[in-house]
Amino acid sequence: MRIADLYDYFLFDLDGCVYLGDRVIPAAPPTIAELRRLGKKLLFLTNAPYLSRENFAAKLRRMEIEARAEEIVSSSWAVAQYVAHHHDAAGRTALVVGSEEFKQDVRDAGLRVVEDEEAKHADFVLIGGYFGFCYKDMMLANFAIRNGAAFYTSNRDATFPTPEGLWPGTGAAVAAIECASGRTAISTGKPEPPMIEVARTALGPGRALMVGDRLDSDIEGGNRASIATALVLTGVTTREMLPGSPWVPDYVLEDVGGLLQSIPE
């Protein structure tokens, strides 16, 4: 019996689980191909907010992993959809501290993205870490929030894994804006329920397994959603970090290839 035989669908984190930056984790392509051959349903959940769903899918295809845009649940797309579904968003404005792809996700959800002076009076502030984050972003967000904007973030990951080590993530930018504005952002990315519920709704009923490399987003998110979890050791988390963690995975694997290995009797 293998782990793969016990579940109907799989929710895969990307960075640290399927790839590290632009380098694919070797076990990922054959494992994902075999899961598809077995008829398993797959979704890819990423807290990275800087690419469109199609761009994430294209990145996976370049790594010889079959993927379609509709199989990607990105944190930027998820937060834009959440705001649109929980507010009367038609014709309202948003300051987006994030990439052009994030801004397009927000436009597609029905909000008007504003910049500069108009941004100081936006109805919403939406944060997603990106490489252009600067003092002007923090200043405009501070004014908008103090003027009453609803404040959301795509996620709170303090870091994300790369081949050269951990880089600052969206959580670092959010912390700066929270400090300046005196307000706390609402997060919709992992480990918060909205992102995982979007995924479960898309897949329908069945036995689910969340696969990821972070205790504080992937495993916590699965635990809070009452679905099984598998931690892989190819990203942020090491074995030494497991003792004492409040978030306990059902399986600990060296990499995603462990999904296809026999479970010890």
Backbone hydrogen bonds, N-H to C=O, Kabsch-Sander energy under -0.5 kcal/mol:
donor,donor_aa,acceptor,acceptor_aa,energy
3,I,261,Q,-0.8
4,A,259,L,-2.4
5,D,2,R,-0.9
6,L,3,I,-1.9
7,Y,4,A,-0.8
8,D,207,R,-2.4
9,Y,207,R,-2.1
10,F,41,K,-2.5
11,L,209,L,-2.8
12,F,10,F,-0.7
12,F,43,L,-2.9
13,D,11,L,-0.5
13,D,211,V,-2.8
14,L,45,L,-0.5
16,G,19,Y,-3.8
17,C,14,L,-2.2
18,V,14,L,-3.1
19,Y,14,L,-1.8
20,L,23,R,-3.1
23,R,20,L,-2.2
24,V,22,D,-0.6
25,I,18,V,-2.4
28,A,25,I,-2.6
31,T,27,A,-1.6
32,I,28,A,-2.7
33,A,29,P,-2.2
34,E,30,P,-2.0
35,L,31,T,-2.3
36,R,32,I,-2.1
37,R,33,A,-2.1
38,L,34,E,-1.9
39,G,36,R,-1.7
40,K,35,L,-2.4
41,K,8,D,-2.1
43,L,10,F,-2.1
44,F,71,E,-3.0
45,L,12,F,-2.6
45,L,43,L,-0.6
46,T,44,F,-0.5
46,T,73,V,-2.1
56,F,52,S,-2.3
57,A,53,R,-2.3
58,A,54,E,-2.6
59,K,55,N,-2.3
60,L,56,F,-2.1
61,R,57,A,-2.3
62,R,58,A,-2.2
63,M,59,K,-0.9
63,M,60,L,-0.6
64,E,61,R,-2.0
65,I,60,L,-2.2
66,E,64,E,-0.5
71,E,68,R,-1.9
72,I,69,A,-1.9
73,V,44,F,-3.0
74,S,72,I,-0.6
75,S,46,T,-1.5
75,S,48,A,-0.5
78,A,74,S,-2.5
79,V,75,S,-2.3
80,A,76,S,-2.0
81,Q,77,W,-2.4
82,Y,78,A,-2.5
83,V,79,V,-2.4
84,A,80,A,-2.1
85,H,81,Q,-2.1
86,H,82,Y,-1.6
87,H,83,V,-1.1
89,A,87,H,-1.5
91,G,110,G,-1.0
92,R,89,A,-2.3
94,A,112,R,-2.4
95,L,124,F,-2.9
96,V,94,A,-0.7
97,V,95,L,-0.7
97,V,126,L,-2.7
98,G,96,V,-1.2
103,K,99,S,-2.1
104,Q,100,E,-2.0
105,D,101,E,-1.9
106,V,102,F,-2.0
107,R,103,K,-2.4
108,D,104,Q,-2.9
109,A,105,D,-1.1
110,G,107,R,-1.9
111,L,106,V,-1.8
112,R,92,R,-3.0
113,V,111,L,-0.6
114,V,94,A,-2.3
118,E,115,E,-0.9
119,A,115,E,-1.1
119,A,116,D,-0.8
120,K,116,D,-0.7
120,K,117,E,-1.1
121,H,118,E,-1.7
122,A,119,A,-1.6
123,D,93,T,-0.7
124,F,93,T,-1.4
125,V,150,A,-2.9
126,L,95,L,-2.7
127,I,152,Y,-2.0
128,G,97,V,-2.9
133,F,130,Y,-1.6
138,M,134,C,-1.7
139,M,135,Y,-2.6
140,L,136,K,-2.8
141,A,137,D,-2.4
142,N,138,M,-2.2
143,F,139,M,-2.2
144,A,140,L,-2.5
145,I,141,A,-2.7
146,R,142,N,-2.3
147,N,143,F,-1.5
148,G,145,I,-1.7
149,A,144,A,-2.5
150,A,123,D,-2.5
152,Y,125,V,-3.0
152,Y,150,A,-0.6
153,T,186,I,-2.7
154,S,127,I,-2.8
156,R,190,K,-0.5
160,F,167,W,-1.9
162,T,165,G,-1.1
165,G,162,T,-1.7
167,W,160,F,-2.6
169,G,158,A,-3.1
171,G,157,D,-2.7
172,A,157,D,-0.5
172,A,169,G,-1.2
173,A,169,G,-1.0
174,V,170,T,-2.6
175,A,171,G,-2.3
176,A,172,A,-1.5
177,I,173,A,-1.9
178,E,174,V,-2.9
179,C,175,A,-2.3
180,A,176,A,-2.0
181,S,177,I,-2.5
182,G,178,E,-2.2
186,I,151,F,-2.4
187,S,185,A,-0.6
188,T,153,T,-1.6
192,E,189,G,-2.5
195,M,188,T,-1.2
195,M,192,E,-0.5
196,I,192,E,-0.8
197,E,193,P,-2.7
198,V,194,P,-2.2
199,A,195,M,-1.6
200,R,196,I,-2.5
201,T,197,E,-2.5
202,A,198,V,-1.9
203,L,199,A,-1.6
204,G,200,R,-2.0
208,A,206,G,-0.6
209,L,9,Y,-1.6
210,M,228,A,-2.9
211,V,11,L,-3.1
211,V,209,L,-0.5
212,G,230,A,-2.2
217,S,214,R,-0.5
218,D,214,R,-0.5
219,I,214,R,-2.3
220,E,215,L,-1.6
221,G,217,S,-1.8
222,G,218,D,-2.2
223,N,219,I,-2.8
224,R,220,E,-2.8
225,A,221,G,-1.6
226,S,223,N,-1.2
227,I,222,G,-2.6
228,A,208,A,-1.0
230,A,210,M,-2.8
231,L,251,Y,-3.0
232,V,212,G,-2.4
233,L,253,L,-1.6
237,T,213,D,-1.7
241,M,238,T,-1.4
242,L,239,R,-1.6
245,S,242,L,-2.2
248,V,246,P,-0.7
250,D,229,T,-1.2
251,Y,229,T,-1.3
253,L,231,L,-3.4
258,G,255,D,-2.0
259,L,256,V,-2.0
260,L,257,G,-1.8
261,Q,258,G,-1.0
263,I,1,M,-3.4
